[in-house]
Amino acid sequence: MSQNRADWLPLPPILVGKHKEQAMEVKHEELRLLDDVVLRTVANPTASHCWHQMVDLMRRHATPALTLQLEQFLLANVAASGLPGFYRATFLDMLTGRSEYLKQAGQIALSLQPYDADRMVTFLQYSWQRVLLDIPGRQAFQQRLQELALPAIAASLNSWIWQQVQPAQVLKQRVINEVRKVALIAPFVSNIKHPPTLMALQQAENLRQLGYEVVLYSAQEMLGPDFRHYLGSHSYTPEPQFVTAGWDKYLGQGGQVMTGDTRFSLLQRWKSLLGSLAAFDPDLIMFVGLYAGLAAATYPARPVLSLGINSLSPMSPADVWLTAQQDLHGLQASQWTTAFPASQAYHHSYRVQRPEIQGNHTRASLGLAQDKLLLVTLVNESESRIQGAWARAMLQVLHEHPQVQWLIIGGSGAMPTALQAASAEQVGCIAFCADAVKYLACGDIYVNPPMMGGGFAVAEAMALGLPALSLQGSDGGDKLGNAAQANLQEYFQTLILWLNNPDARKIAGQAMQKHFDDYLDLSKAATSLQGACELALQRFHFRMAAQTS
């Protein structure tokens, strides 16, 4: 690369006026700095801090032309394989948003040597959450994770863990005739406001209701001494506020939580926690999440029951996995790859705690119009979730129904780009708040965007008798069962019907409330969960017998 910046970076236009000149000086200096760091990155392509400095500068100054020039330059001047290629691919995924680069990164990750479990887990956990923002439904989500080689990465991690940890020597095999003690494993826990943490704690409460002794284990797999440096995109899970306040409701007074010491590598954390787990000597392992190396480590020596936080099976070996899809009940297969042992699907739809509304809230007290039909949406990333054909159709609904107001809760509370044409009187955006359910209680209809995720909000709306719309083949659609919409045309036909017909709206809300009571209410999960635990133990016995025959 030439050290003359003008060879590849466009010079900014000359502006007139003191303030413009000062602003231009700052931008000119930053572009010189970008040119410098690009040179340093090409010279040191395994230095993560160089890639990260490029990320920070491009987030401030990217233009389509500059992005294209930088992409082409890095493709021509940084190797496509090894660690340089992995950093390049994860950086270009961030820079362009095009799917091919994350796919490249997954293939490169499988070939990196020496094997680095921390980098592999970081890429796996980051990638599936990254994809989750862009995927409308379960089938596309599963296909995309396959394309990124995530199942192959998980399978390689399992083999490596079993070789390094030798779990059968740590967790001594013994006769297990009944379940009395359960080790509950989550990949990452932080505080009760973090949905996957809450989901794990709720499972602990259900297990305790069955009389089982429960200890919660987490290696904190998305954290570690170098976790900020494993990807070229400068993407990582910010260190959360770890707060155990309120956990005793789920774990009981004196309930135990064992977490990994994040000063150490994952291998050392897995070994340490496996030793603690062996001292507890559980009869059953229950895993909640997509992947956890600690859960995989226990599979050779104990029965494993797994629960995904989305509607796909975890990428972790298990004897039984809990599914909300009734048509999968009893199937014995791996959803991912033959590198995983076959597990048996067990229909278990009880996933959501009945919402509790603190205080006596009204539309007036919340500053909402009392004479409008109120649509409500809860999303964590409104910009990425509210877009495309669905957003355009929602704008058309608002235009044709001036009596409708749409309340969007989540993220920073900024108006999504796709809704900029909407009237401020018809669309209100509120930043994430822990008690968002109070807005649901004041709504008329819940509208879920086409996406994976969102299932808990749909279920909470159902519990409150609020009719909800969500597409089939998604987390939200699973909660609705037969009431899920087959496509966008059907979705908006139903929405128009509910807007124009209060009786139809009321009947739909009552039917969904009954469905919640019968199939989703977490307080009714115990009997079904006990059956799943007993089936996991039975299948474990078959597995062990097959190994010795």
Phi, psi and omega per residue, in radians:
M1 nan 2.332 3.070
S2 -1.178 2.527 3.129
Q3 -1.499 0.119 3.030
N4 -1.559 1.940 -3.032
R5 -0.983 -0.592 -3.078
A6 -1.137 -0.273 3.125
D7 -1.141 -0.454 -3.085
W8 -2.425 -0.328 3.118
L9 -1.829 2.215 3.132
P10 -1.172 2.349 3.082
L11 -1.206 2.427 3.099
P12 -1.190 2.639 3.106
P13 -1.141 2.642 3.123
I14 -1.414 2.162 -3.124
L15 -1.864 2.710 -3.110
V16 -1.837 2.526 3.113
G17 1.905 2.544 -3.035
K18 -1.046 -0.880 -3.081
H19 -1.150 -0.676 3.122
K20 -1.159 -0.656 3.118
E21 -1.119 -0.714 3.127
Q22 -1.137 -0.768 3.124
A23 -1.092 -0.683 -3.127
M24 -1.182 -0.615 3.089
E25 -1.066 -0.749 3.136
V26 -1.102 -0.820 -3.126
K27 -1.117 -0.731 3.117
H28 -1.014 -0.756 3.136
E29 -1.132 -0.707 -3.135
E30 -1.172 -0.638 3.100
L31 -1.186 -0.629 3.028
R32 -1.094 -0.690 3.118
L33 -1.148 -0.703 3.090
L34 -1.070 -0.792 3.110
D35 -1.008 -0.722 -3.127
D36 -1.131 -0.765 -3.089
V37 -1.272 -0.502 3.042
V38 -1.106 -0.750 3.082
L39 -1.061 -0.768 -3.133
R40 -1.162 -0.609 3.133
T41 -1.175 -0.749 3.124
V42 -1.109 -0.634 3.125
A43 -1.315 -0.464 -3.092
N44 -2.337 1.184 -2.987
P45 -1.251 -0.116 3.057
T46 -1.742 0.102 3.128
A47 -1.595 1.807 -3.033
S48 -1.061 -0.599 -3.068
H49 -1.123 -0.479 3.081
C50 -1.173 -0.816 3.107
W51 -1.051 -0.707 -3.087
H52 -1.198 -0.606 3.090
Q53 -1.175 -0.638 3.056
M54 -1.086 -0.718 3.110
V55 -1.004 -0.860 -3.080
D56 -1.076 -0.728 -3.124
L57 -1.227 -0.701 -3.129
M58 -1.215 -0.534 3.080
R59 -1.116 -0.452 -3.138
R60 -1.582 -0.517 -2.928
H61 -2.237 0.146 -3.064
A62 -1.122 2.374 2.921
T63 -2.215 2.790 3.114
P64 -0.942 -0.724 -3.113
A65 -1.171 -0.781 -3.126
L66 -1.148 -0.702 3.104
T67 -1.053 -0.797 -3.136
L68 -1.121 -0.736 3.130
Q69 -1.107 -0.745 -3.130
L70 -1.183 -0.732 3.106
E71 -1.004 -0.860 -3.103
Q72 -1.133 -0.668 -3.141
F73 -1.141 -0.759 -3.133
L74 -1.188 -0.638 3.091
L75 -1.087 -0.597 -3.098
A76 -1.470 -0.371 -2.952
N77 -2.124 -0.049 3.076
V78 -2.115 2.360 -3.106
A79 -0.986 2.570 -3.090
A80 -1.533 -0.049 -3.069
S81 -2.233 3.050 3.122
G82 1.147 -2.902 -3.115
L83 -1.093 -0.673 3.056
P84 -1.011 -0.750 3.134
G85 -1.142 -0.633 3.132
F86 -1.170 -0.789 3.087
Y87 -1.085 -0.736 -3.132
R88 -1.076 -0.792 -3.091
A89 -1.146 -0.748 -3.139
T90 -1.234 -0.567 3.052
F91 -1.156 -0.823 -3.101
L92 -1.189 -0.475 3.009
D93 -1.069 -0.791 3.113
M94 -1.150 -0.720 -3.035
L95 -1.196 -0.759 -2.998
T96 -1.832 -0.461 -3.060
G97 1.296 0.100 -3.104
R98 -1.460 2.443 -2.955
S99 -1.174 -0.407 -3.034
E100 -1.132 -0.475 -3.032
Y101 -1.325 -0.650 3.081
L102 -1.190 -0.592 3.064
K103 -1.103 -0.772 3.083
Q104 -1.030 -0.763 -3.108
A105 -1.061 -0.712 3.130
G106 -1.094 -0.744 3.132
Q107 -1.163 -0.693 3.118
I108 -1.148 -0.698 -3.109
A109 -0.985 -0.649 -3.118
L110 -1.144 -0.381 -3.067
S111 -1.786 -0.086 -3.063
L112 -1.165 2.333 3.081
Q113 -2.349 2.546 -0.078
P114 -1.169 2.778 -3.045
Y115 -1.157 2.240 -3.120
D116 -2.137 1.712 -3.086
A117 -1.076 -0.612 -3.132
D118 -1.098 -0.765 3.127
R119 -1.155 -0.712 -3.119
M120 -1.102 -0.788 -3.139
V121 -1.161 -0.711 3.119
T122 -1.055 -0.778 3.134
F123 -1.140 -0.751 -3.132
L124 -1.063 -0.873 -3.078
Q125 -1.186 -0.694 3.116
Y126 -1.146 -0.771 -2.986
S127 -1.150 -0.772 -3.087
W128 -1.197 -0.563 3.083
Q129 -1.281 -0.576 3.073
R130 -1.116 -0.805 -3.128
V131 -1.155 -0.598 -3.096
L132 -0.988 -0.503 -3.107
L133 -1.253 -0.378 -2.980
D134 -1.953 -0.132 -2.950
I135 -1.779 2.287 -3.075
P136 -1.419 -0.425 -3.052
G137 -2.689 3.057 -2.991
R138 -1.132 -0.778 -3.072
Q139 -1.088 -0.792 3.120
A140 -1.154 -0.628 3.129
F141 -1.107 -0.838 -3.140
Q142 -1.091 -0.755 3.136
Q143 -1.091 -0.713 -3.123
R144 -1.143 -0.721 3.118
L145 -1.125 -0.617 3.060
Q146 -1.103 -0.758 -3.116
E147 -1.103 -0.548 -3.141
L148 -1.417 0.009 3.131
A149 1.183 0.370 -3.122
L150 -1.141 -0.725 3.063
P151 -1.058 -0.678 3.113
A152 -1.152 -0.661 3.097
I153 -1.131 -0.764 3.117
A154 -1.097 -0.737 3.127
A155 -1.109 -0.684 3.115
S156 -1.166 -0.647 3.081
L157 -1.090 -0.756 -3.131
N158 -1.031 -0.843 -3.131
S159 -1.068 -0.738 -3.136
W160 -1.136 -0.763 -3.134
I161 -1.085 -0.814 -3.111
W162 -1.074 -0.605 3.129
Q163 -1.265 -0.738 -3.067
Q164 -1.331 -0.642 -2.984
V165 -1.660 -0.482 -3.073
Q166 0.883 1.099 -2.995
P167 -1.076 -0.565 -3.111
A168 -1.156 -0.363 3.087
Q169 -1.496 -0.388 3.140
V170 -1.557 -0.876 3.081
L171 -1.577 1.648 -3.038
K172 -1.104 2.327 3.122
Q173 -1.243 2.436 3.116
R174 -2.641 2.985 3.105
V175 -1.301 2.216 3.097
I176 -2.105 1.880 -3.105
N177 -1.719 -0.403 3.120
E178 -2.667 2.811 3.126
V179 -1.607 2.106 3.079
R180 -2.196 -0.552 -3.112
K181 -2.217 2.330 -3.099
V182 -2.190 2.250 2.956
A183 -1.627 2.023 3.137
L184 -1.680 2.177 -3.048
I185 -2.064 2.302 3.007
A186 -2.238 2.522 -3.112
P187 -1.186 -0.469 -2.987
F188 -2.788 2.259 3.076
V189 -2.292 2.601 -3.134
S190 -2.429 -1.200 -3.135
N191 -2.699 3.003 -2.969
I192 -1.209 -0.260 3.101
K193 -1.464 -0.165 3.128
H194 -1.511 1.961 -2.992
P195 -0.935 -0.783 3.119
P196 -1.120 -0.583 3.065
T197 -1.130 -0.811 3.133
L198 -1.075 -0.681 -3.140
M199 -1.089 -0.737 3.094
A200 -1.114 -0.754 3.136
L201 -1.107 -0.669 3.111
Q202 -1.121 -0.639 3.070
Q203 -1.159 -0.623 3.082
A204 -1.058 -0.739 3.140
E205 -1.114 -0.747 3.123
N206 -1.117 -0.698 3.110
L207 -1.124 -0.691 3.129
R208 -1.168 -0.583 3.090
Q209 -1.085 -0.448 3.098
L210 -1.446 -0.025 -3.141
G211 1.574 0.118 -3.139
Y212 -1.411 2.548 2.980
E213 -1.474 2.290 -3.000
V214 -2.227 2.353 2.959
V215 -2.195 2.340 -3.130
L216 -1.676 2.271 3.140
Y217 -2.140 2.409 3.024
S218 -2.588 2.203 3.086
A219 -1.413 -0.006 -3.088
Q220 0.930 1.032 -2.904
E221 -1.260 -0.194 3.095
M222 -1.677 0.112 3.105
L223 -2.131 2.979 3.100
G224 2.772 3.075 -3.035
P225 -1.126 -0.459 -3.075
D226 -2.192 0.319 -2.940
F227 -1.099 -0.377 3.121
R228 -1.340 -0.184 -2.963
H229 -1.951 0.094 -3.030
Y230 -1.455 -0.321 -3.092
L231 -2.126 2.559 3.095
G232 -1.316 -0.207 -3.091
S233 -1.451 -0.066 -3.077
H234 1.022 0.581 3.132
S235 -1.816 2.311 3.116
Y236 -2.829 2.861 3.086
T237 -1.412 2.031 3.116
P238 -1.020 2.495 3.133
E239 -1.073 2.113 -3.014
P240 -1.456 2.957 2.998
Q241 -1.427 1.923 -3.111
F242 -1.499 1.886 -3.076
V243 -2.309 2.181 -3.129
T244 -1.717 0.133 3.117
A245 -1.030 2.300 3.131
G246 1.554 -0.140 -3.094
W247 -1.247 -0.469 -3.090
D248 -1.117 -0.386 3.072
K249 -1.045 -0.591 -3.080
Y250 -1.689 -0.647 -3.073
L251 -1.654 -0.188 -3.078
G252 1.487 2.778 3.103
Q253 -1.032 2.229 -3.134
G254 1.360 0.169 3.133
G255 -1.053 2.466 -3.024
Q256 -1.644 2.421 3.006
V257 -2.261 2.178 3.130
M258 -2.016 2.072 3.132
T259 -2.061 2.688 3.136
G260 -1.306 2.593 3.079
D261 -1.415 1.886 -2.998
T262 -1.306 0.076 2.961
R263 -1.300 -0.304 -3.052
F264 -1.844 2.818 3.059
S265 -1.134 2.876 3.133
L266 -1.091 -0.663 -3.136
L267 -1.030 -0.781 3.136
Q268 -1.161 -0.630 3.103
R269 -1.180 -0.745 3.114
W270 -1.068 -0.755 3.137
K271 -1.104 -0.772 -3.114
S272 -1.125 -0.805 -3.113
L273 -1.227 -0.570 3.097
L274 -1.141 -0.615 3.060
G275 -1.129 -0.741 3.096
S276 -1.126 -0.682 3.134
L277 -1.149 -0.670 3.113
A278 -1.118 -0.611 3.097
A279 -1.154 -0.613 3.062
F280 -1.235 -0.562 3.085
D281 0.956 1.137 -3.084
P282 -1.262 2.772 3.044
D283 -1.573 -0.348 -3.068
L284 -2.635 2.554 3.006
I285 -1.883 2.294 2.964
M286 -2.068 2.229 -3.111
F287 -1.985 2.369 3.100
V288 -2.143 1.997 -3.139
G289 2.592 -2.964 3.067
L290 -1.607 -0.774 3.137
Y291 -2.649 2.443 2.977
A292 -2.597 2.151 3.133
G293 -1.057 -0.594 3.134
L294 -1.118 -0.703 3.103
A295 -1.140 -0.741 3.111
A296 -1.073 -0.629 -3.114
A297 -1.113 -0.465 -3.075
T298 -1.485 -0.278 -2.984
Y299 -1.012 -0.713 -3.121
P300 -1.118 -0.289 -2.993
A301 -2.135 -0.150 -3.080
R302 -2.545 2.682 3.004
P303 -1.131 2.448 -3.081
V304 -2.204 2.263 3.038
L305 -2.010 2.304 -3.071
S306 -2.190 2.666 3.131
L307 -2.422 2.083 3.116
G308 -1.413 2.621 3.106
I309 -1.473 -0.250 2.894
N310 -1.954 -3.030 -2.979
S311 -1.566 0.289 3.012
L312 -1.819 2.768 3.090
S313 -1.207 2.607 3.067
P314 -1.061 2.705 3.041
M315 -1.543 0.937 -3.075
S316 -2.528 2.433 -3.094
P317 -1.115 2.373 -3.113
A318 -2.649 2.707 3.036
D319 -1.390 -0.656 -3.122
V320 -2.452 2.447 3.002
W321 -2.180 2.458 -3.085
L322 -1.488 2.205 -3.124
T323 -2.190 2.550 3.060
A324 -1.542 -0.084 -3.128
Q325 -1.613 1.909 -3.047
Q326 -1.093 -0.561 -3.092
D327 -1.221 -0.214 3.118
L328 -1.608 -0.161 -3.026
H329 -0.975 2.234 3.082
G330 1.586 -0.220 -3.137
L331 -1.208 2.418 3.129
Q332 -2.022 1.829 -3.103
A333 -2.965 2.974 2.964
S334 -1.793 2.301 3.101
Q335 -1.286 -0.191 -2.934
W336 -1.942 -1.105 -3.057
T337 -2.796 2.706 3.138
T338 -1.174 -0.153 3.058
A339 -1.221 -0.281 3.064
F340 -1.685 2.495 3.014
P341 -1.148 2.593 -3.141
A342 -1.173 2.377 3.045
S343 -2.041 2.847 -3.124
Q344 -1.807 2.234 3.112
A345 -1.325 2.409 -3.122
Y346 -2.285 2.079 -3.083
H347 -1.203 2.088 -3.097
H348 -2.603 1.699 -2.990
S349 -1.695 -0.057 -3.072
Y350 -1.385 1.780 -2.996
R351 -2.243 -0.282 -2.888
V352 -2.184 2.298 3.098
Q353 -1.335 2.379 3.108
R354 -1.045 2.213 -3.053
P355 -1.160 2.458 3.054
E356 -1.918 2.222 -3.117
I357 -1.786 2.046 -3.138
Q358 -1.489 2.183 3.101
G359 1.565 2.946 -3.103
N360 -1.843 1.556 -3.048
H361 -1.650 2.494 3.040
T362 -2.271 2.939 3.085
R363 -1.047 -0.681 -3.135
A364 -1.105 -0.774 -3.113
S365 -1.182 -0.423 3.140
L366 -1.669 0.027 3.120
G367 1.297 0.477 -3.129
L368 -1.795 2.583 3.127
A369 -1.131 2.375 -3.088
Q370 -1.570 -0.212 -3.067
D371 -1.888 0.314 -3.115
K372 -1.956 2.698 2.919
L373 -1.451 2.068 -2.960
L374 -1.756 2.028 2.975
L375 -1.617 2.468 -3.112
V376 -2.245 2.420 3.050
T377 -2.383 2.293 3.036
L378 -1.953 2.095 3.134
V379 -2.448 2.590 3.106
N380 -1.462 -0.495 -3.132
E381 -2.325 1.521 -3.033
S382 -1.146 -0.579 -3.093
E383 -1.097 -0.756 -3.102
S384 -1.484 -0.430 -3.098
R385 -1.469 -0.610 -3.045
I386 -1.802 1.673 -3.071
Q387 -2.848 3.122 3.001
G388 1.154 -2.685 -3.053
A389 -1.072 -0.638 -3.128
W390 -1.120 -0.797 -3.136
A391 -1.114 -0.699 3.121
R392 -1.112 -0.700 3.114
A393 -1.174 -0.620 3.099
M394 -1.142 -0.701 3.084
L395 -1.059 -0.693 3.130
Q396 -1.135 -0.700 3.092
V397 -1.056 -0.787 3.135
L398 -1.091 -0.721 -3.121
H399 -1.098 -0.691 -3.082
E400 -1.479 -0.203 -3.106
H401 -2.302 1.400 -3.103
P402 -1.102 -0.250 3.126
Q403 -1.434 0.010 -3.081
V404 -1.730 2.398 2.997
Q405 -2.142 2.407 -3.097
W406 -2.013 2.156 -3.138
L407 -1.913 2.108 -3.125
I408 -1.965 2.147 -3.065
I409 -2.075 2.211 3.077
G410 2.541 2.842 3.139
G411 1.066 -2.444 -3.106
S412 -1.512 -0.128 -3.100
G413 1.491 0.212 3.133
A414 -1.399 2.624 3.092
M415 -1.207 2.183 3.101
P416 -1.052 2.527 -3.125
T417 -0.973 -0.663 -3.087
A418 -1.149 -0.251 -3.088
L419 -1.947 0.279 -3.079
Q420 -1.054 -0.458 -3.119
A421 -1.398 -0.122 -3.081
A422 -1.312 2.644 3.060
S423 -1.217 2.392 3.123
A424 -1.101 -0.402 3.119
E425 -1.333 -0.351 -3.087
Q426 -1.781 -0.364 3.138
V427 -2.184 2.143 3.070
G428 -2.076 2.385 -3.127
C429 -2.083 2.269 -3.102
I430 -2.191 2.366 3.125
A431 -1.113 2.776 3.131
F432 -0.908 2.392 3.036
C433 -2.491 2.510 -3.044
A434 -1.129 -0.435 -3.100
D435 -1.863 0.698 -3.112
A436 -1.077 -0.335 -3.126
V437 -1.055 -0.400 3.126
K438 -1.122 -0.532 3.083
Y439 -1.291 -0.643 3.076
L440 -1.012 -0.742 -3.078
A441 -1.111 -0.357 -3.129
C442 -1.765 0.052 -3.066
G443 -1.568 3.023 3.085
D444 -1.920 -0.652 -3.105
I445 -2.515 2.426 3.045
Y446 -1.758 2.232 3.132
V447 -2.040 2.058 -3.126
N448 -1.778 2.217 3.119
P449 -1.110 2.795 3.020
P450 -1.161 1.856 -3.068
M451 -2.945 2.807 2.836
M452 -1.358 2.720 -3.061
G453 1.467 3.078 3.129
G454 1.476 -0.025 -3.071
G455 -1.136 -0.638 -3.122
F456 -1.152 -0.718 3.136
A457 -1.136 -0.713 3.082
V458 -1.037 -0.799 -3.114
A459 -1.134 -0.688 3.115
E460 -1.124 -0.675 3.058
A461 -1.069 -0.760 3.116
M462 -1.041 -0.751 -3.129
A463 -1.053 -0.529 -3.123
L464 -1.591 0.092 3.126
G465 1.373 0.328 -3.129
L466 -1.614 2.114 3.106
P467 -1.110 2.398 -3.031
A468 -2.182 2.552 3.100
L469 -2.026 2.239 3.059
S470 -2.753 2.612 -3.109
L471 -1.390 2.631 3.027
Q472 -1.070 2.785 3.078
G473 1.252 0.561 3.124
S474 -2.561 2.985 3.131
D475 -1.076 -0.748 3.117
G476 -1.161 -0.711 3.115
G477 -1.109 -0.640 3.105
D478 -1.056 -0.658 -3.133
K479 -1.159 -0.600 -3.104
L480 -1.391 -0.367 -3.121
G481 1.132 -2.262 -3.096
N482 -1.170 -0.264 -3.132
A483 -1.460 -0.071 3.094
A484 -1.199 2.601 -3.078
Q485 -1.520 2.449 -3.058
A486 -1.314 -0.532 -3.087
N487 -2.789 3.068 -3.091
L488 -1.166 -0.590 3.116
Q489 -1.060 -0.838 3.121
E490 -1.135 -0.661 3.131
Y491 -0.974 -0.887 -3.051
F492 -1.387 -0.445 3.005
Q493 -1.106 -0.742 3.123
T494 -1.172 -0.715 3.121
L495 -1.049 -0.790 3.136
I496 -1.091 -0.721 3.100
L497 -1.017 -0.828 -3.103
W498 -1.167 -0.607 3.128
L499 -1.162 -0.609 -3.044
N500 -1.649 -0.228 -3.029
N501 -2.295 1.687 -3.128
P502 -1.030 -0.608 -3.137
D503 -1.159 -0.756 3.111
A504 -1.092 -0.671 3.110
R505 -1.093 -0.786 -3.108
K506 -1.158 -0.766 -3.122
I507 -1.104 -0.741 3.129
A508 -1.107 -0.747 3.137
G509 -1.101 -0.706 3.126
Q510 -1.154 -0.715 3.125
A511 -1.129 -0.678 3.134
M512 -1.240 -0.617 3.079
Q513 -1.099 -0.712 3.102
K514 -1.151 -0.689 3.111
H515 -1.082 -0.705 3.079
F516 -1.057 -0.835 -3.109
D517 -1.044 -0.676 -3.040
D518 -1.457 -0.560 -2.930
Y519 -2.225 -0.277 -3.025
L520 -2.020 -0.422 -3.018
D521 -1.049 2.010 -3.057
L522 -1.072 -0.472 -3.120
S523 -1.170 -0.221 -3.131
K524 -1.836 0.304 -2.993
A525 -1.454 -0.322 -2.878
A526 -1.001 -0.875 -3.066
T527 -1.069 -0.777 3.128
S528 -1.123 -0.725 -3.139
L529 -1.122 -0.667 3.113
Q530 -1.101 -0.710 3.095
G531 -1.075 -0.678 3.125
A532 -1.170 -0.704 3.111
C533 -1.088 -0.761 -3.117
E534 -1.186 -0.625 3.095
L535 -1.172 -0.696 3.108
A536 -1.065 -0.720 3.112
L537 -1.125 -0.738 3.131
Q538 -1.087 -0.785 -3.138
R539 -1.192 -0.555 3.067
F540 -1.104 -0.722 3.106
H541 -1.066 -0.751 3.099
F542 -1.087 -0.729 -3.127
R543 -1.085 -0.797 -3.132
M544 -1.169 -0.676 3.137
A545 -1.139 -0.664 -3.134
A546 -1.145 -0.550 -3.125
Q547 -1.261 -0.504 -3.070
T548 -1.723 -0.141 -3.095
S549 -1.467 nan nan
